[in-house]
Amino acid sequence: MEAHPFREEELTDNLKAIIHNARQRGLEVVYVRHDGGEGDELALGTRGWQIFDATALQEGERIFEKCYNSAFKDTGLEEYLKEKKITDIILGGLQTEYCIDATCKSAFERGFHVWIPAHTTSTFDNDYFTAEQLTEYFEKKMWDGRYADVRPMEEIIEKMKNFPIS
């Protein structure tokens, strides 16, 4: 049986809306894909490694491959964003407590302004916490006002109008 993340449909709809609005405004959409190594559910070439169909990239959009939680460690992402003079990042995806958290904090430490639209990250239940508890904790307690601005979708989409075109 295939596992599904917490509020999967809302997550998908929200990510699609952010990506659509970014493309409409000429803002760059960048993807990061995790390779968990041989035998891992996210190993190169597996279904888990693929970019989710509903948010698939378009021709000319970049994918950065990673093998660590942070999208910045040994990927070239930081250099790419700085070369393009991109200072603001809208971050979303899976998994809240792993890759999204590590990337959020790494981006903050590198001087990027991180925006996280509410309900654009998700995860799965674990032995200690439900996925709902994890996403709520990170969005409301850990990230907002510390490492990122977590705002409602509509507010982020409105702010995107003021982002410089990449």
C-alpha positions in Angstrom: 0.0 0.0 0.0 1.3 3.4 -1.0 1.5 6.0 1.8 -0.1 9.4 1.2 1.0 12.6 3.0 -1.2 14.6 5.3 -3.8 16.8 3.5 -2.4 15.5 0.1 -5.1 17.1 -2.0 -4.8 20.5 -0.4 -1.0 20.3 -0.6 -1.2 19.5 -4.3 -3.7 22.2 -5.1 -1.7 24.8 -3.2 1.6 23.9 -4.8 0.0 24.0 -8.3 -1.4 27.4 -7.5 1.9 28.8 -6.4 3.7 27.3 -9.4 1.0 28.6 -11.8 1.2 32.1 -10.4 5.0 32.1 -10.5 5.0 31.1 -14.1 2.3 33.7 -15.0 4.5 36.4 -13.5 7.7 35.2 -15.1 9.2 34.1 -11.9 11.6 31.1 -12.0 10.3 27.8 -10.7 13.1 25.5 -9.4 12.7 21.9 -8.4 14.9 19.9 -6.0 14.8 16.1 -6.1 16.1 13.8 -3.4 18.1 10.6 -4.1 18.1 8.5 -1.0 20.6 6.0 -2.4 20.4 2.4 -3.4 17.6 0.5 -1.7 15.9 3.7 -0.4 12.3 4.5 -1.4 13.7 7.7 -2.9 16.5 6.1 -4.8 17.4 7.4 -8.3 14.9 6.2 -10.8 12.3 5.0 -8.3 8.7 6.3 -8.2 9.5 8.1 -4.9 12.4 9.9 -6.6 10.2 11.3 -9.4 8.8 14.9 -9.4 5.2 14.6 -8.5 3.1 14.5 -11.7 0.7 17.2 -10.6 3.5 19.7 -10.2 5.7 18.6 -13.0 8.3 21.0 -14.4 8.0 22.6 -17.8 10.7 22.8 -20.4 13.6 25.1 -19.3 12.9 24.8 -15.5 15.8 23.5 -13.4 16.1 20.5 -11.2 18.7 20.3 -8.6 19.6 16.8 -7.4 20.4 16.3 -3.7 21.3 13.4 -1.4 21.1 15.3 1.9 18.1 16.9 3.6 19.1 20.4 2.7 18.7 21.5 -0.9 21.8 23.6 -0.5 24.4 21.0 0.5 26.6 20.1 -2.5 23.9 20.9 -5.1 25.0 24.2 -6.6 21.6 25.8 -5.7 23.0 28.6 -3.7 25.4 29.7 -6.4 22.7 29.4 -9.1 20.3 31.6 -7.1 23.0 34.2 -6.3 24.1 34.3 -9.9 20.4 35.0 -10.9 20.2 37.6 -8.1 17.3 35.8 -6.5 16.9 36.9 -2.9 13.4 35.5 -2.0 12.5 31.9 -2.0 9.0 30.4 -1.8 9.4 27.0 -0.3 7.0 24.0 -0.3 6.9 20.3 -0.7 7.8 17.2 1.3 8.7 16.3 4.0 8.1 19.0 6.5 10.4 17.9 9.3 13.2 16.7 7.0 14.0 18.3 3.7 11.8 21.4 4.0 13.0 22.2 7.5 16.7 21.7 6.6 16.3 23.8 3.4 14.4 26.5 5.2 17.1 27.0 7.8 19.9 26.6 5.3 18.4 29.3 3.1 17.9 31.6 6.0 21.5 31.1 7.1 22.7 32.0 3.5 20.7 35.3 3.6 17.7 34.3 1.5 14.3 35.6 2.5 12.1 32.4 2.8 8.4 32.5 2.3 6.3 29.4 3.1 2.7 29.5 2.0 0.5 27.9 4.7 -0.3 24.3 3.9 2.3 23.8 1.2 4.4 21.4 3.1 3.4 18.0 4.4 4.6 14.7 5.9 3.5 11.4 7.3 2.6 10.2 10.8 5.6 8.7 12.7 6.0 6.8 16.0 6.0 10.1 18.0 3.8 12.6 16.2 1.0 12.8 13.7 1.7 14.5 10.4 -0.8 17.2 11.4 1.1 17.9 14.6 4.4 18.1 12.7 3.2 20.5 10.0 1.4 22.7 12.5 4.5 22.8 14.8 6.9 23.7 12.0 4.6 26.2 10.3 3.4 28.0 13.4 6.1 27.5 16.0 9.4 26.7 14.4 9.6 28.6 11.1 7.3 31.6 11.2 9.1 34.7 12.4 12.4 32.8 13.0 13.6 31.4 9.7 10.7 32.2 7.3 7.5 34.1 6.9 4.6 31.6 6.8 1.6 33.3 5.3 -1.7 32.4 3.8 -1.6 31.4 0.2 -3.4 34.5 -1.0 -0.9 36.8 0.7 2.0 35.0 -0.8 0.5 35.1 -4.3 -0.1 38.9 -3.8 3.5 39.4 -2.6 4.7 37.6 -5.7 3.6 40.6 -7.8 6.5 42.6 -6.2 9.2 39.9 -6.8 11.7 40.8 -9.5 11.4 38.8 -12.7 14.2 36.2 -12.9 
